[in-house]
Amino acid sequence: MNNKLSSNNTGFAERYPWIFEKSSSSSNKKATIKMTELSTPLGLMLAGATSEGVCLLEFTNRIRLEKEFIELQRLLDADMVVGRNEHLDQLENELTEYFVGNLENLLSSIAYPW
């Protein structure tokens, strides 16, 4: 049995246009938040990370999710783009280990612990 969480970015930007519609490659923002979806035993989650670390992990069905994303972009002076980096890969690995019972503490790569 494969215990790996599934991550699928096919059609990701089309499912969440409000995340990406204001971001552009010609932006003068200071940071970029790479965004991906993670399917967990508890439901689908959105994860985001800058080059500094993980800054977002939320369930997709949360109320006011759009407002949270706008505030995060403002706070970090960042654009959100579809993609992955080493922090998201680590997060996915840690979540996988957590859900199979091999890990008690998550998110060793958190950069913005507010």
MDTraj code that builds the backbone (N, CA, C; nanometers):
import mdtraj as md
import numpy as np

residues = "MET ASN ASN LYS LEU SER SER ASN ASN THR GLY PHE ALA GLU ARG TYR PRO TRP ILE PHE GLU LYS SER SER SER SER SER ASN LYS LYS ALA THR ILE LYS MET THR GLU LEU SER THR PRO LEU GLY LEU MET LEU ALA GLY ALA THR SER GLU GLY VAL CYS LEU LEU GLU PHE THR ASN ARG ILE ARG LEU GLU LYS GLU PHE ILE GLU LEU GLN ARG LEU LEU ASP ALA ASP MET VAL VAL GLY ARG ASN GLU HIS LEU ASP GLN LEU GLU ASN GLU LEU THR GLU TYR PHE VAL GLY ASN LEU GLU ASN LEU LEU SER SER ILE ALA TYR PRO TRP".split()
xyz = np.array([
    [0.0838, -0.1196, 0.0000],
    [0.0000, 0.0000, 0.0000],
    [0.0871, 0.1243, 0.0000],
    [0.0575, 0.2186, -0.0843],
    [0.1319, 0.3429, -0.0919],
    [0.0737, 0.4419, 0.0083],
    [0.1555, 0.4837, 0.1052],
    [0.1096, 0.5768, 0.2074],
    [0.1382, 0.7218, 0.1724],
    [0.1945, 0.7460, 0.0553],
    [0.2295, 0.8810, 0.0134],
    [0.1019, 0.9622, -0.0124],
    [0.1003, 1.0849, 0.0381],
    [-0.0110, 1.1748, 0.0084],
    [-0.0079, 1.2064, -0.1392],
    [-0.1233, 1.2294, -0.1968],
    [-0.1237, 1.2625, -0.3386],
    [-0.1240, 1.4134, -0.3561],
    [-0.0389, 1.4587, -0.4452],
    [-0.0280, 1.5996, -0.4786],
    [-0.0536, 1.6119, -0.6276],
    [-0.1526, 1.6927, -0.6648],
    [-0.1894, 1.7021, -0.8045],
    [-0.2149, 1.8470, -0.8396],
    [-0.1259, 1.9050, -0.9198],
    [-0.1425, 2.0448, -0.9589],
    [-0.2083, 2.0602, -1.0950],
    [-0.2538, 1.9498, -1.1568],
    [-0.3216, 1.9579, -1.2848],
    [-0.4528, 2.0333, -1.2669],
    [-0.4669, 2.1448, -1.3355],
    [-0.5880, 2.2246, -1.3247],
    [-0.5989, 2.3064, -1.1980],
    [-0.4930, 2.3095, -1.1205],
    [-0.4934, 2.3777, -0.9905],
    [-0.5292, 2.5254, -1.0048],
    [-0.4616, 2.5964, -1.0936],
    [-0.4877, 2.7400, -1.1114],
    [-0.6300, 2.7657, -1.1594],
    [-0.6838, 2.6756, -1.2394],
    [-0.8207, 2.6921, -1.2889],
    [-0.9242, 2.6704, -1.1780],
    [-0.8932, 2.5850, -1.0804],
    [-0.9860, 2.5603, -0.9692],
    [-0.9880, 2.6757, -0.8696],
    [-0.8795, 2.7501, -0.8622],
    [-0.8682, 2.8593, -0.7653],
    [-0.8226, 2.9875, -0.8357],
    [-0.8996, 3.0374, -0.9317],
    [-0.8531, 3.1547, -1.0074],
    [-0.8342, 3.2779, -0.9197],
    [-0.9103, 3.2903, -0.8142],
    [-0.8993, 3.4065, -0.7267],
    [-0.7658, 3.4127, -0.6543],
    [-0.6931, 3.3009, -0.6463],
    [-0.5606, 3.3023, -0.5841],
    [-0.4594, 3.3643, -0.6799],
    [-0.4696, 3.3268, -0.8064],
    [-0.3639, 3.3576, -0.9012],
    [-0.3935, 3.4725, -0.9963],
    [-0.5183, 3.5194, -1.0027],
    [-0.5541, 3.6184, -1.1039],
    [-0.4805, 3.7514, -1.0877],
    [-0.4420, 3.7869, -0.9661],
    [-0.3748, 3.9152, -0.9447],
    [-0.2234, 3.9028, -0.9464],
    [-0.1718, 3.7809, -0.9509],
    [-0.0279, 3.7599, -0.9542],
    [0.0196, 3.7582, -1.0986],
    [0.1358, 3.8125, -1.1215],
    [0.1905, 3.8098, -1.2567],
    [0.3413, 3.7951, -1.2521],
    [0.3965, 3.7438, -1.3601],
    [0.5409, 3.7239, -1.3659],
    [0.6169, 3.8560, -1.3708],
    [0.5509, 3.9647, -1.4072],
    [0.6183, 4.0942, -1.4130],
    [0.5990, 4.1746, -1.2846],
    [0.5524, 4.1113, -1.1818],
    [0.5252, 4.1771, -1.0549],
    [0.6544, 4.2232, -0.9884],
    [0.6440, 4.3284, -0.9079],
    [0.7598, 4.3760, -0.8339],
    [0.7515, 4.3374, -0.6864],
    [0.6777, 4.2332, -0.6564],
    [0.6656, 4.1845, -0.5190],
    [0.7998, 4.1312, -0.4714],
    [0.8216, 4.1344, -0.3396],
    [0.9479, 4.0903, -0.2813],
    [0.9607, 3.9386, -0.2734],
    [0.8484, 3.8691, -0.2665],
    [0.8537, 3.7235, -0.2470],
    [0.7550, 3.6541, -0.3401],
    [0.7754, 3.5252, -0.3539],
    [0.6847, 3.4392, -0.4287],
    [0.6435, 3.3244, -0.3381],
    [0.5135, 3.3003, -0.3302],
    [0.4618, 3.1875, -0.2538],
    [0.4255, 3.0784, -0.3535],
    [0.4951, 2.9673, -0.3494],
    [0.4636, 2.8521, -0.4338],
    [0.3460, 2.7804, -0.3687],
    [0.2444, 2.7460, -0.4488],
    [0.1218, 2.6857, -0.3988],
    [0.0998, 2.5472, -0.4594],
    [0.0491, 2.4563, -0.3780],
    [0.0145, 2.3228, -0.4254],
    [-0.1038, 2.2702, -0.3459],
    [-0.1669, 2.1671, -0.3980],
    [-0.2743, 2.0956, -0.3280],
    [-0.2171, 1.9672, -0.2710],
    [-0.2649, 1.9297, -0.1535],
    [-0.2292, 1.8019, -0.0924],
    [-0.3575, 1.7315, -0.0516],
    [-0.3730, 1.6083, -0.0939],
    [-0.4885, 1.5283, -0.0546],
    [-0.4486, 1.4478, 0.0685],
    [-0.5174, 1.4728, 0.1802],
    [-0.4863, 1.4036, 0.3059],
    [-0.6059, 1.3188, 0.3482],
    [-0.5867, 1.2305, 0.4456],
    [-0.7000, 1.1524, 0.4962],
    [-0.8109, 1.2391, 0.5559],
    [-0.7793, 1.3626, 0.5920],
    [-0.8788, 1.4533, 0.6495],
    [-0.9442, 1.5431, 0.5462],
    [-0.8935, 1.5412, 0.4239],
    [-0.9497, 1.6237, 0.3179],
    [-0.8419, 1.6964, 0.2404],
    [-0.8841, 1.7634, 0.1350],
    [-0.7937, 1.8360, 0.0473],
    [-0.7430, 1.9613, 0.1169],
    [-0.6126, 1.9855, 0.1066],
    [-0.5507, 2.1025, 0.1693],
    [-0.4728, 2.1808, 0.0652],
    [-0.4610, 2.3117, 0.0890],
    [-0.3755, 2.3987, 0.0095],
    [-0.2536, 2.4308, 0.0941],
    [-0.1367, 2.4197, 0.0316],
    [-0.0117, 2.4478, 0.1016],
    [0.0657, 2.5510, 0.0229],
    [0.1341, 2.6386, 0.0944],
    [0.2154, 2.7404, 0.0312],
    [0.3463, 2.7583, 0.1045],
    [0.4515, 2.7914, 0.0282],
    [0.5824, 2.8157, 0.0886],
    [0.6605, 2.9156, 0.0053],
    [0.7347, 2.9993, 0.0738],
    [0.8298, 3.0882, 0.0086],
    [0.9649, 3.0181, 0.0093],
    [1.0681, 3.0868, -0.0324],
    [1.2023, 3.0295, -0.0263],
    [1.2499, 3.0159, 0.1176],
    [1.1818, 3.0842, 0.2099],
    [1.2184, 3.0787, 0.3519],
    [1.1544, 2.9621, 0.4259],
    [1.0379, 2.9160, 0.3795],
    [0.9703, 2.8054, 0.4464],
    [0.8207, 2.8077, 0.4249],
    [0.7526, 2.7165, 0.4907],
    [0.6072, 2.7015, 0.4793],
    [0.5387, 2.8217, 0.5437],
    [0.4407, 2.8772, 0.4743],
    [0.3668, 2.9910, 0.5286],
    [0.2159, 2.9674, 0.5264],
    [0.1717, 2.8531, 0.4713],
    [0.0287, 2.8284, 0.4604],
    [0.0002, 2.6792, 0.4537],
    [-0.0966, 2.6360, 0.5317],
    [-0.1525, 2.5014, 0.5214],
    [-0.2958, 2.5099, 0.5702],
    [-0.3899, 2.5015, 0.4773],
    [-0.5317, 2.5175, 0.5094],
    [-0.6159, 2.4179, 0.4309],
    [-0.7272, 2.3778, 0.4898],
    [-0.8239, 2.2967, 0.4175],
    [-0.8933, 2.3837, 0.3131],
    [-0.9274, 2.3247, 0.2007],
    [-0.9867, 2.4008, 0.0893],
    [-1.1280, 2.4488, 0.1187],
    [-1.1953, 2.3880, 0.2148],
    [-1.3345, 2.4241, 0.2412],
    [-1.3500, 2.5262, 0.3542],
    [-1.2420, 2.5896, 0.3938],
    [-1.2485, 2.6885, 0.5013],
    [-1.3215, 2.8147, 0.4564],
    [-1.4049, 2.8656, 0.5431],
    [-1.4722, 2.9925, 0.5178],
    [-1.3675, 3.1036, 0.5258],
    [-1.3781, 3.2010, 0.4389],
    [-1.2890, 3.3167, 0.4352],
    [-1.1475, 3.2832, 0.3897],
    [-1.1336, 3.1740, 0.3190],
    [-1.0023, 3.1342, 0.2684],
    [-0.9450, 3.2403, 0.1747],
    [-1.0305, 3.2949, 0.0890],
    [-0.9838, 3.3975, -0.0050],
    [-0.9283, 3.5178, 0.0700],
    [-0.9958, 3.5612, 0.1747],
    [-0.9495, 3.6749, 0.2539],
    [-0.8153, 3.6431, 0.3204],
    [-0.7993, 3.5217, 0.3681],
    [-0.6734, 3.4805, 0.4304],
    [-0.5579, 3.4872, 0.3296],
    [-0.5829, 3.4432, 0.2069],
    [-0.4793, 3.4463, 0.1043],
    [-0.4402, 3.5896, 0.0686],
    [-0.5394, 3.6766, 0.0571],
    [-0.5120, 3.8178, 0.0272],
    [-0.4276, 3.8798, 0.1385],
    [-0.4617, 3.8507, 0.2623],
    [-0.3869, 3.9038, 0.3758],
    [-0.2433, 3.8486, 0.3790],
    [-0.2269, 3.7217, 0.3476],
    [-0.0938, 3.6614, 0.3439],
    [-0.0082, 3.7255, 0.2352],
    [-0.0670, 3.7474, 0.1185],
    [0.0065, 3.8140, 0.0101],
    [0.0482, 3.9547, 0.0510],
    [-0.0395, 4.0256, 0.1184],
    [-0.0077, 4.1607, 0.1643],
    [0.1011, 4.1572, 0.2713],
    [0.0865, 4.0698, 0.3679],
    [0.1802, 4.0605, 0.4790],
    [0.3216, 4.0266, 0.4330],
    [0.3319, 3.9353, 0.3356],
    [0.4635, 3.8926, 0.2870],
    [0.5085, 3.9683, 0.1626],
    [0.4253, 4.0605, 0.1139],
    [0.4513, 4.1326, -0.0113],
    [0.4879, 4.0312, -0.1193],
    [0.3951, 3.9379, -0.1421],
    [0.4238, 3.8225, -0.2280],
    [0.3133, 3.7968, -0.3289],
    [0.3541, 3.7350, -0.4386],
    [0.2616, 3.6791, -0.5359],
    [0.2493, 3.5295, -0.5088],
    [0.1351, 3.4726, -0.5452],
    [0.1149, 3.3281, -0.5337],
    [0.1196, 3.2679, -0.6731],
    [0.1972, 3.1600, -0.6869],
    [0.2095, 3.0905, -0.8144],
    [0.1977, 2.9406, -0.7903],
    [0.1507, 2.8686, -0.8907],
    [0.1448, 2.7233, -0.8825],
    [0.2872, 2.6711, -0.8881],
    [0.3192, 2.5813, -0.7971],
    [0.4530, 2.5224, -0.7980],
    [0.4857, 2.4558, -0.6661],
    [0.6078, 2.4086, -0.6616],
    [0.6582, 2.3400, -0.5419],
    [0.8008, 2.3852, -0.5162],
    [0.8445, 2.3659, -0.3926],
    [0.9843, 2.3855, -0.3582],
    [1.0214, 2.2846, -0.2500],
    [1.1436, 2.2932, -0.2002],
    [1.1906, 2.1939, -0.1031],
    [1.1094, 2.1961, 0.0261],
    [1.0555, 2.3106, 0.0639],
    [0.9759, 2.3192, 0.1866],
    [0.8416, 2.2473, 0.1710],
    [0.7809, 2.2589, 0.0548],
    [0.6554, 2.1880, 0.0295],
    [0.6788, 2.0375, 0.0185],
    [0.7917, 1.9989, -0.0398],
    [0.8257, 1.8560, -0.0455],
    [0.8436, 1.8009, 0.0961],
    [0.9124, 1.8763, 0.1830],
    [0.9322, 1.8335, 0.3211],
    [0.7993, 1.8267, 0.3954],
    [0.7143, 1.9265, 0.3744],
    [0.5821, 1.9270, 0.4374],
    [0.5026, 1.8035, 0.3966],
    [0.5023, 1.7732, 0.2678],
    [0.4292, 1.6559, 0.2204],
    [0.4841, 1.5282, 0.2839],
    [0.6156, 1.5165, 0.2931],
    [0.6765, 1.3993, 0.3557],
    [0.6406, 1.3895, 0.5037],
    [0.6440, 1.5026, 0.5741],
    [0.6100, 1.5019, 0.7165],
    [0.4628, 1.4692, 0.7386],
    [0.3750, 1.5233, 0.6564],
    [0.2325, 1.4898, 0.6688],
    [0.2083, 1.3414, 0.6434],
    [0.2763, 1.2865, 0.5441],
    [0.2636, 1.1435, 0.5150],
    [0.3045, 1.0622, 0.6373],
    [0.4192, 1.0944, 0.6935],
    [0.4689, 1.0229, 0.8117],
    [0.3744, 1.0413, 0.9316],
    [0.3207, 1.1607, 0.9469],
    [0.2266, 1.1883, 1.0560],
    [0.1017, 1.1018, 1.0446],
    [0.0437, 1.0959, 0.9262],
    [-0.0808, 1.0218, 0.9094],
    [-0.0636, 0.8709, 0.9170],
    [0.0568, 0.8199, 0.8971],
    [0.0787, 0.6758, 0.9160],
    [0.1262, 0.6452, 1.0576],
    [0.1398, 0.7498, 1.1412],
    [0.1728, 0.7299, 1.2813],
    [0.3211, 0.7271, 1.3135],
    [0.4048, 0.7679, 1.2199],
    [0.5491, 0.7654, 1.2432],
    [0.6065, 0.8989, 1.2890],
    [0.5233, 1.0013, 1.3007],
    [0.5716, 1.1346, 1.3355],
    [0.4687, 1.2019, 1.4247],
    [0.5158, 1.2617, 1.5340],
    [0.4243, 1.3288, 1.6261],
    [0.4207, 1.4800, 1.6064],
    [0.5316, 1.5389, 1.5640],
    [0.5392, 1.6836, 1.5446],
    [0.5543, 1.7153, 1.3974],
    [0.4779, 1.8127, 1.3510],
    [0.4789, 1.8521, 1.2104],
    [0.5489, 1.9846, 1.1884],
    [0.5760, 2.0121, 1.0635],
    [0.6138, 2.1440, 1.0155],
    [0.7466, 2.1948, 1.0700],
    [0.8497, 2.1167, 1.0555],
    [0.9808, 2.1612, 1.0986],
    [1.0362, 2.2724, 1.0111],
    [0.9710, 2.3002, 0.8971],
    [1.0214, 2.4048, 0.8084],
    [0.9357, 2.5313, 0.8103],
    [0.8597, 2.5535, 0.9166],
    [0.7769, 2.6737, 0.9231],
    [0.8672, 2.7967, 0.9308],
    [0.8377, 2.8924, 0.8479],
    [0.9169, 3.0153, 0.8444],
    [0.8431, 3.1305, 0.9141],
    [0.7115, 3.1263, 0.9130],
    [0.6318, 3.2367, 0.9653],
    [0.5340, 3.1842, 1.0699],
    [0.5806, 3.1581, 1.1923],
    [0.4958, 3.0950, 1.2947],
    [0.4051, 3.1921, 1.3686],
    [0.3068, 3.2459, 1.2988],
    [0.2129, 3.3344, 1.3679],
    [0.0883, 3.2635, 1.3892],
])
top = md.Topology()
chain = top.add_chain()
for i, resn in enumerate(residues, 1):
    res = top.add_residue(resn, chain, resSeq=i)
    for name in ("N", "CA", "C"):
        top.add_atom(name, md.element.get_by_symbol(name[0]), res)
traj = md.Trajectory(xyz[None], top)
